[in-house]
Amino acid sequence: MFAGKTLDQWGVAKNIFFTKYTTQHELFHVEMFMYLKNKTPNYMKYWAEIPTYMHEQYVLNRLLKTKNWKKEDLLSDLFNEVV
């Protein structure tokens, strides 16, 4: 696990933690982006208009397929809070 500090949008330092779960989660976001970019290059200008919940549902679907994560991890990710 990587732990470190970063600045938020107001320049305040906050602690961040990257676990294997976080890394895999973010890689699935990249996977979704690359898939759409390759399949529908003319529509990438609409990428920002895809609702956040659709991004997260895609990622959770991919995480469920891996069968590597506990129910608590997935619920925490779904509701963006620590369970």
Backbone as XML, in Angstrom:
<?xml version="1.0"?>
<chain id="A" units="angstrom">
  <residue number="1" name="MET">
    <atom name="N" x="0.842" y="-1.178" z="0.000"/>
    <atom name="CA" x="0.000" y="0.000" z="0.000"/>
    <atom name="C" x="0.884" y="1.238" z="0.000"/>
  </residue>
  <residue number="2" name="PHE">
    <atom name="N" x="0.517" y="2.202" z="-0.809"/>
    <atom name="CA" x="1.203" y="3.487" z="-0.824"/>
    <atom name="C" x="0.411" y="4.462" z="0.027"/>
  </residue>
  <residue number="3" name="ALA">
    <atom name="N" x="1.091" y="5.201" z="0.845"/>
    <atom name="CA" x="0.442" y="6.259" z="1.624"/>
    <atom name="C" x="1.242" y="7.533" z="1.407"/>
  </residue>
  <residue number="4" name="GLY">
    <atom name="N" x="0.567" y="8.624" z="1.335"/>
    <atom name="CA" x="1.261" y="9.882" z="1.123"/>
    <atom name="C" x="0.361" y="11.054" z="1.402"/>
  </residue>
  <residue number="5" name="LYS">
    <atom name="N" x="0.807" y="12.225" z="1.025"/>
    <atom name="CA" x="0.011" y="13.436" z="1.215"/>
    <atom name="C" x="-0.158" y="14.121" z="-0.126"/>
  </residue>
  <residue number="6" name="THR">
    <atom name="N" x="-1.268" y="14.775" z="-0.273"/>
    <atom name="CA" x="-1.543" y="15.551" z="-1.475"/>
    <atom name="C" x="-2.268" y="16.817" z="-1.066"/>
  </residue>
  <residue number="7" name="LEU">
    <atom name="N" x="-2.343" y="17.759" z="-1.965"/>
    <atom name="CA" x="-3.070" y="18.997" z="-1.699"/>
    <atom name="C" x="-4.437" y="18.919" z="-2.348"/>
  </residue>
  <residue number="8" name="ASP">
    <atom name="N" x="-5.459" y="19.346" z="-1.615"/>
    <atom name="CA" x="-6.793" y="19.378" z="-2.209"/>
    <atom name="C" x="-6.945" y="20.656" z="-3.026"/>
  </residue>
  <residue number="9" name="GLN">
    <atom name="N" x="-8.139" y="20.918" z="-3.514"/>
    <atom name="CA" x="-8.354" y="22.064" z="-4.400"/>
    <atom name="C" x="-8.113" y="23.403" z="-3.733"/>
  </residue>
  <residue number="10" name="TRP">
    <atom name="N" x="-8.100" y="23.444" z="-2.396"/>
    <atom name="CA" x="-7.850" y="24.697" z="-1.685"/>
    <atom name="C" x="-6.429" y="24.772" z="-1.151"/>
  </residue>
  <residue number="11" name="GLY">
    <atom name="N" x="-5.580" y="23.819" z="-1.533"/>
    <atom name="CA" x="-4.192" y="23.838" z="-1.109"/>
    <atom name="C" x="-3.956" y="23.276" z="0.278"/>
  </residue>
  <residue number="12" name="VAL">
    <atom name="N" x="-4.947" y="22.565" z="0.814"/>
    <atom name="CA" x="-4.811" y="21.965" z="2.139"/>
    <atom name="C" x="-4.298" y="20.541" z="1.976"/>
  </residue>
  <residue number="13" name="ALA">
    <atom name="N" x="-3.261" y="20.201" z="2.743"/>
    <atom name="CA" x="-2.703" y="18.852" z="2.674"/>
    <atom name="C" x="-3.660" y="17.863" z="3.315"/>
  </residue>
  <residue number="14" name="LYS">
    <atom name="N" x="-3.813" y="16.722" z="2.673"/>
    <atom name="CA" x="-4.632" y="15.661" z="3.241"/>
    <atom name="C" x="-3.934" y="14.335" z="2.980"/>
  </residue>
  <residue number="15" name="ASN">
    <atom name="N" x="-4.204" y="13.370" z="3.822"/>
    <atom name="CA" x="-3.597" y="12.052" z="3.669"/>
    <atom name="C" x="-4.352" y="11.257" z="2.613"/>
  </residue>
  <residue number="16" name="ILE">
    <atom name="N" x="-3.607" y="10.524" z="1.811"/>
    <atom name="CA" x="-4.220" y="9.638" z="0.835"/>
    <atom name="C" x="-3.600" y="8.259" z="0.978"/>
  </residue>
  <residue number="17" name="PHE">
    <atom name="N" x="-4.364" y="7.263" z="0.630"/>
    <atom name="CA" x="-3.895" y="5.891" z="0.703"/>
    <atom name="C" x="-4.262" y="5.182" z="-0.594"/>
  </residue>
  <residue number="18" name="PHE">
    <atom name="N" x="-3.294" y="4.512" z="-1.189"/>
    <atom name="CA" x="-3.546" y="3.722" z="-2.383"/>
    <atom name="C" x="-3.330" y="2.264" z="-2.029"/>
  </residue>
  <residue number="19" name="THR">
    <atom name="N" x="-4.370" y="1.499" z="-2.145"/>
    <atom name="CA" x="-4.279" y="0.064" z="-1.915"/>
    <atom name="C" x="-4.327" y="-0.636" z="-3.269"/>
  </residue>
  <residue number="20" name="LYS">
    <atom name="N" x="-4.159" y="-1.952" z="-3.262"/>
    <atom name="CA" x="-4.302" y="-2.713" z="-4.501"/>
    <atom name="C" x="-5.701" y="-2.523" z="-5.069"/>
  </residue>
  <residue number="21" name="TYR">
    <atom name="N" x="-6.666" y="-2.437" z="-4.176"/>
    <atom name="CA" x="-8.056" y="-2.247" z="-4.600"/>
    <atom name="C" x="-8.219" y="-0.907" z="-5.319"/>
  </residue>
  <residue number="22" name="THR">
    <atom name="N" x="-7.671" y="0.154" z="-4.734"/>
    <atom name="CA" x="-7.763" y="1.485" z="-5.342"/>
    <atom name="C" x="-7.111" y="1.492" z="-6.720"/>
  </residue>
  <residue number="23" name="THR">
    <atom name="N" x="-5.958" y="0.872" z="-6.814"/>
    <atom name="CA" x="-5.236" y="0.827" z="-8.083"/>
    <atom name="C" x="-6.048" y="0.096" z="-9.142"/>
  </residue>
  <residue number="24" name="GLN">
    <atom name="N" x="-6.595" y="-1.070" z="-8.769"/>
    <atom name="CA" x="-7.387" y="-1.820" z="-9.737"/>
    <atom name="C" x="-8.639" y="-1.036" z="-10.134"/>
  </residue>
  <residue number="25" name="HIS">
    <atom name="N" x="-9.250" y="-0.374" z="-9.174"/>
    <atom name="CA" x="-10.434" y="0.444" z="-9.446"/>
    <atom name="C" x="-10.114" y="1.501" z="-10.504"/>
  </residue>
  <residue number="26" name="GLU">
    <atom name="N" x="-9.025" y="2.221" z="-10.304"/>
    <atom name="CA" x="-8.657" y="3.287" z="-11.243"/>
    <atom name="C" x="-8.259" y="2.729" z="-12.603"/>
  </residue>
  <residue number="27" name="LEU">
    <atom name="N" x="-7.627" y="1.561" z="-12.619"/>
    <atom name="CA" x="-7.272" y="0.947" z="-13.897"/>
    <atom name="C" x="-8.512" y="0.557" z="-14.696"/>
  </residue>
  <residue number="28" name="PHE">
    <atom name="N" x="-9.576" y="0.179" z="-14.014"/>
    <atom name="CA" x="-10.819" y="-0.126" z="-14.724"/>
    <atom name="C" x="-11.433" y="1.137" z="-15.333"/>
  </residue>
  <residue number="29" name="HIS">
    <atom name="N" x="-11.241" y="2.280" z="-14.684"/>
    <atom name="CA" x="-11.680" y="3.542" z="-15.294"/>
    <atom name="C" x="-10.895" y="3.798" z="-16.585"/>
  </residue>
  <residue number="30" name="VAL">
    <atom name="N" x="-9.600" y="3.555" z="-16.539"/>
    <atom name="CA" x="-8.764" y="3.735" z="-17.732"/>
    <atom name="C" x="-9.187" y="2.749" z="-18.814"/>
  </residue>
  <residue number="31" name="GLU">
    <atom name="N" x="-9.455" y="1.508" z="-18.416"/>
    <atom name="CA" x="-9.902" y="0.498" z="-19.370"/>
    <atom name="C" x="-11.183" y="0.947" z="-20.083"/>
  </residue>
  <residue number="32" name="MET">
    <atom name="N" x="-12.126" y="1.484" z="-19.323"/>
    <atom name="CA" x="-13.378" y="1.973" z="-19.906"/>
    <atom name="C" x="-13.101" y="3.107" z="-20.899"/>
  </residue>
  <residue number="33" name="PHE">
    <atom name="N" x="-12.249" y="4.036" z="-20.494"/>
    <atom name="CA" x="-11.905" y="5.165" z="-21.358"/>
    <atom name="C" x="-11.282" y="4.679" z="-22.667"/>
  </residue>
  <residue number="34" name="MET">
    <atom name="N" x="-10.320" y="3.769" z="-22.561"/>
    <atom name="CA" x="-9.624" y="3.283" z="-23.755"/>
    <atom name="C" x="-10.557" y="2.481" z="-24.657"/>
  </residue>
  <residue number="35" name="TYR">
    <atom name="N" x="-11.438" y="1.697" z="-24.064"/>
    <atom name="CA" x="-12.402" y="0.931" z="-24.853"/>
    <atom name="C" x="-13.288" y="1.877" z="-25.665"/>
  </residue>
  <residue number="36" name="LEU">
    <atom name="N" x="-13.828" y="2.881" z="-24.995"/>
    <atom name="CA" x="-14.694" y="3.835" z="-25.697"/>
    <atom name="C" x="-13.917" y="4.644" z="-26.734"/>
  </residue>
  <residue number="37" name="LYS">
    <atom name="N" x="-12.688" y="4.990" z="-26.402"/>
    <atom name="CA" x="-11.862" y="5.762" z="-27.335"/>
    <atom name="C" x="-11.588" y="4.962" z="-28.608"/>
  </residue>
  <residue number="38" name="ASN">
    <atom name="N" x="-11.331" y="3.670" z="-28.456"/>
    <atom name="CA" x="-11.046" y="2.829" z="-29.619"/>
    <atom name="C" x="-12.299" y="2.489" z="-30.422"/>
  </residue>
  <residue number="39" name="LYS">
    <atom name="N" x="-13.410" y="2.287" z="-29.736"/>
    <atom name="CA" x="-14.651" y="1.890" z="-30.417"/>
    <atom name="C" x="-15.426" y="3.074" z="-30.996"/>
  </residue>
  <residue number="40" name="THR">
    <atom name="N" x="-15.352" y="4.216" z="-30.325"/>
    <atom name="CA" x="-16.151" y="5.377" z="-30.747"/>
    <atom name="C" x="-15.320" y="6.659" z="-30.696"/>
  </residue>
  <residue number="41" name="PRO">
    <atom name="N" x="-14.269" y="6.748" z="-31.510"/>
    <atom name="CA" x="-13.389" y="7.922" z="-31.427"/>
    <atom name="C" x="-14.087" y="9.249" z="-31.721"/>
  </residue>
  <residue number="42" name="ASN">
    <atom name="N" x="-15.111" y="9.230" z="-32.551"/>
    <atom name="CA" x="-15.796" y="10.481" z="-32.900"/>
    <atom name="C" x="-16.666" y="11.017" z="-31.775"/>
  </residue>
  <residue number="43" name="TYR">
    <atom name="N" x="-16.937" y="10.180" z="-30.784"/>
    <atom name="CA" x="-17.832" y="10.593" z="-29.703"/>
    <atom name="C" x="-17.102" y="10.886" z="-28.393"/>
  </residue>
  <residue number="44" name="MET">
    <atom name="N" x="-15.782" y="10.895" z="-28.417"/>
    <atom name="CA" x="-15.023" y="11.129" z="-27.179"/>
    <atom name="C" x="-15.237" y="12.533" z="-26.630"/>
  </residue>
  <residue number="45" name="LYS">
    <atom name="N" x="-15.715" y="13.443" z="-27.461"/>
    <atom name="CA" x="-16.010" y="14.788" z="-26.957"/>
    <atom name="C" x="-17.147" y="14.754" z="-25.941"/>
  </residue>
  <residue number="46" name="TYR">
    <atom name="N" x="-17.902" y="13.660" z="-25.907"/>
    <atom name="CA" x="-19.004" y="13.520" z="-24.954"/>
    <atom name="C" x="-18.611" y="12.751" z="-23.692"/>
  </residue>
  <residue number="47" name="TRP">
    <atom name="N" x="-17.342" y="12.367" z="-23.585"/>
    <atom name="CA" x="-16.868" y="11.585" z="-22.436"/>
    <atom name="C" x="-17.244" y="12.244" z="-21.116"/>
  </residue>
  <residue number="48" name="ALA">
    <atom name="N" x="-17.062" y="13.529" z="-21.008"/>
    <atom name="CA" x="-17.334" y="14.250" z="-19.756"/>
    <atom name="C" x="-18.822" y="14.285" z="-19.426"/>
  </residue>
  <residue number="49" name="GLU">
    <atom name="N" x="-19.666" y="14.012" z="-20.401"/>
    <atom name="CA" x="-21.106" y="14.053" z="-20.170"/>
    <atom name="C" x="-21.672" y="12.728" z="-19.660"/>
  </residue>
  <residue number="50" name="ILE">
    <atom name="N" x="-20.851" y="11.684" z="-19.657"/>
    <atom name="CA" x="-21.314" y="10.406" z="-19.113"/>
    <atom name="C" x="-21.439" y="10.573" z="-17.606"/>
  </residue>
  <residue number="51" name="PRO">
    <atom name="N" x="-22.607" y="10.282" z="-17.044"/>
    <atom name="CA" x="-22.791" y="10.466" z="-15.596"/>
    <atom name="C" x="-21.816" y="9.619" z="-14.780"/>
  </residue>
  <residue number="52" name="THR">
    <atom name="N" x="-21.379" y="10.157" z="-13.661"/>
    <atom name="CA" x="-20.417" y="9.482" z="-12.797"/>
    <atom name="C" x="-20.898" y="8.101" z="-12.384"/>
  </residue>
  <residue number="53" name="TYR">
    <atom name="N" x="-22.197" y="7.981" z="-12.075"/>
    <atom name="CA" x="-22.680" y="6.685" z="-11.608"/>
    <atom name="C" x="-22.499" y="5.599" z="-12.676"/>
  </residue>
  <residue number="54" name="MET">
    <atom name="N" x="-22.513" y="5.965" z="-13.953"/>
    <atom name="CA" x="-22.290" y="4.968" z="-15.005"/>
    <atom name="C" x="-20.837" y="4.501" z="-15.013"/>
  </residue>
  <residue number="55" name="HIS">
    <atom name="N" x="-19.920" y="5.419" z="-14.777"/>
    <atom name="CA" x="-18.510" y="5.042" z="-14.666"/>
    <atom name="C" x="-18.340" y="4.063" z="-13.506"/>
  </residue>
  <residue number="56" name="GLU">
    <atom name="N" x="-18.923" y="4.417" z="-12.355"/>
    <atom name="CA" x="-18.759" y="3.590" z="-11.157"/>
    <atom name="C" x="-19.444" y="2.235" z="-11.302"/>
  </residue>
  <residue number="57" name="GLN">
    <atom name="N" x="-20.586" y="2.189" z="-11.964"/>
    <atom name="CA" x="-21.254" y="0.905" z="-12.184"/>
    <atom name="C" x="-20.414" y="0.004" z="-13.076"/>
  </residue>
  <residue number="58" name="TYR">
    <atom name="N" x="-19.790" y="0.570" z="-14.082"/>
    <atom name="CA" x="-18.907" y="-0.218" z="-14.942"/>
    <atom name="C" x="-17.754" y="-0.792" z="-14.128"/>
  </residue>
  <residue number="59" name="VAL">
    <atom name="N" x="-17.131" y="0.060" z="-13.323"/>
    <atom name="CA" x="-15.987" y="-0.377" z="-12.516"/>
    <atom name="C" x="-16.410" y="-1.461" z="-11.524"/>
  </residue>
  <residue number="60" name="LEU">
    <atom name="N" x="-17.529" y="-1.270" z="-10.846"/>
    <atom name="CA" x="-17.990" y="-2.282" z="-9.895"/>
    <atom name="C" x="-18.325" y="-3.592" z="-10.600"/>
  </residue>
  <residue number="61" name="ASN">
    <atom name="N" x="-18.882" y="-3.511" z="-11.788"/>
    <atom name="CA" x="-19.152" y="-4.716" z="-12.563"/>
    <atom name="C" x="-17.859" y="-5.475" z="-12.844"/>
  </residue>
  <residue number="62" name="ARG">
    <atom name="N" x="-16.834" y="-4.759" z="-13.255"/>
    <atom name="CA" x="-15.532" y="-5.395" z="-13.534"/>
    <atom name="C" x="-14.908" y="-5.961" z="-12.261"/>
  </residue>
  <residue number="63" name="LEU">
    <atom name="N" x="-15.049" y="-5.241" z="-11.150"/>
    <atom name="CA" x="-14.502" y="-5.737" z="-9.885"/>
    <atom name="C" x="-15.219" y="-7.002" z="-9.436"/>
  </residue>
  <residue number="64" name="LEU">
    <atom name="N" x="-16.528" y="-7.060" z="-9.627"/>
    <atom name="CA" x="-17.280" y="-8.263" z="-9.264"/>
    <atom name="C" x="-16.851" y="-9.458" z="-10.104"/>
  </residue>
  <residue number="65" name="LYS">
    <atom name="N" x="-16.529" y="-9.230" z="-11.351"/>
    <atom name="CA" x="-16.092" y="-10.321" z="-12.225"/>
    <atom name="C" x="-14.759" y="-10.909" z="-11.776"/>
  </residue>
  <residue number="66" name="THR">
    <atom name="N" x="-13.917" y="-10.102" z="-11.142"/>
    <atom name="CA" x="-12.613" y="-10.616" z="-10.708"/>
    <atom name="C" x="-12.736" y="-11.549" z="-9.516"/>
  </residue>
  <residue number="67" name="LYS">
    <atom name="N" x="-13.759" y="-11.385" z="-8.704"/>
    <atom name="CA" x="-14.025" y="-12.207" z="-7.509"/>
    <atom name="C" x="-12.854" y="-12.196" z="-6.522"/>
  </residue>
  <residue number="68" name="ASN">
    <atom name="N" x="-12.107" y="-11.092" z="-6.488"/>
    <atom name="CA" x="-10.965" y="-10.971" z="-5.579"/>
    <atom name="C" x="-11.250" y="-10.119" z="-4.357"/>
  </residue>
  <residue number="69" name="TRP">
    <atom name="N" x="-12.416" y="-9.487" z="-4.293"/>
    <atom name="CA" x="-12.639" y="-8.478" z="-3.277"/>
    <atom name="C" x="-13.767" y="-8.853" z="-2.344"/>
  </residue>
  <residue number="70" name="LYS">
    <atom name="N" x="-13.638" y="-8.415" z="-1.106"/>
    <atom name="CA" x="-14.653" y="-8.672" z="-0.090"/>
    <atom name="C" x="-15.873" y="-7.792" z="-0.323"/>
  </residue>
  <residue number="71" name="LYS">
    <atom name="N" x="-16.976" y="-8.236" z="0.222"/>
    <atom name="CA" x="-18.222" y="-7.475" z="0.125"/>
    <atom name="C" x="-18.032" y="-6.069" z="0.704"/>
  </residue>
  <residue number="72" name="GLU">
    <atom name="N" x="-17.283" y="-5.952" z="1.801"/>
    <atom name="CA" x="-17.066" y="-4.656" z="2.447"/>
    <atom name="C" x="-16.330" y="-3.689" z="1.520"/>
  </residue>
  <residue number="73" name="ASP">
    <atom name="N" x="-15.357" y="-4.210" z="0.765"/>
    <atom name="CA" x="-14.622" y="-3.364" z="-0.181"/>
    <atom name="C" x="-15.553" y="-2.797" z="-1.244"/>
  </residue>
  <residue number="74" name="LEU">
    <atom name="N" x="-16.404" y="-3.664" z="-1.775"/>
    <atom name="CA" x="-17.308" y="-3.237" z="-2.846"/>
    <atom name="C" x="-18.355" y="-2.259" z="-2.342"/>
  </residue>
  <residue number="75" name="LEU">
    <atom name="N" x="-18.901" y="-2.517" z="-1.149"/>
    <atom name="CA" x="-19.887" y="-1.592" z="-0.585"/>
    <atom name="C" x="-19.255" y="-0.244" z="-0.275"/>
  </residue>
  <residue number="76" name="SER">
    <atom name="N" x="-18.038" y="-0.283" z="0.239"/>
    <atom name="CA" x="-17.319" y="0.954" z="0.527"/>
    <atom name="C" x="-17.120" y="1.755" z="-0.757"/>
  </residue>
  <residue number="77" name="ASP">
    <atom name="N" x="-16.760" y="1.079" z="-1.818"/>
    <atom name="CA" x="-16.553" y="1.745" z="-3.094"/>
    <atom name="C" x="-17.863" y="2.288" z="-3.649"/>
  </residue>
  <residue number="78" name="LEU">
    <atom name="N" x="-18.920" y="1.513" z="-3.527"/>
    <atom name="CA" x="-20.216" y="1.919" z="-4.061"/>
    <atom name="C" x="-20.739" y="3.172" z="-3.380"/>
  </residue>
  <residue number="79" name="PHE">
    <atom name="N" x="-20.573" y="3.239" z="-2.068"/>
    <atom name="CA" x="-21.119" y="4.369" z="-1.316"/>
    <atom name="C" x="-20.066" y="5.409" z="-0.952"/>
  </residue>
  <residue number="80" name="ASN">
    <atom name="N" x="-18.820" y="5.222" z="-1.443"/>
    <atom name="CA" x="-17.725" y="6.166" z="-1.196"/>
    <atom name="C" x="-17.522" y="6.463" z="0.282"/>
  </residue>
  <residue number="81" name="GLU">
    <atom name="N" x="-17.521" y="5.429" z="1.081"/>
    <atom name="CA" x="-17.274" y="5.601" z="2.508"/>
    <atom name="C" x="-16.619" y="4.337" z="3.043"/>
  </residue>
  <residue number="82" name="VAL">
    <atom name="N" x="-16.037" y="4.448" z="4.202"/>
    <atom name="CA" x="-15.396" y="3.301" z="4.831"/>
    <atom name="C" x="-16.447" y="2.499" z="5.566"/>
  </residue>
  <residue number="83" name="VAL">
    <atom name="N" x="-16.500" y="1.194" z="5.293"/>
    <atom name="CA" x="-17.467" y="0.317" z="5.964"/>
    <atom name="C" x="-16.757" y="-0.401" z="7.082"/>
  </residue>
</chain>
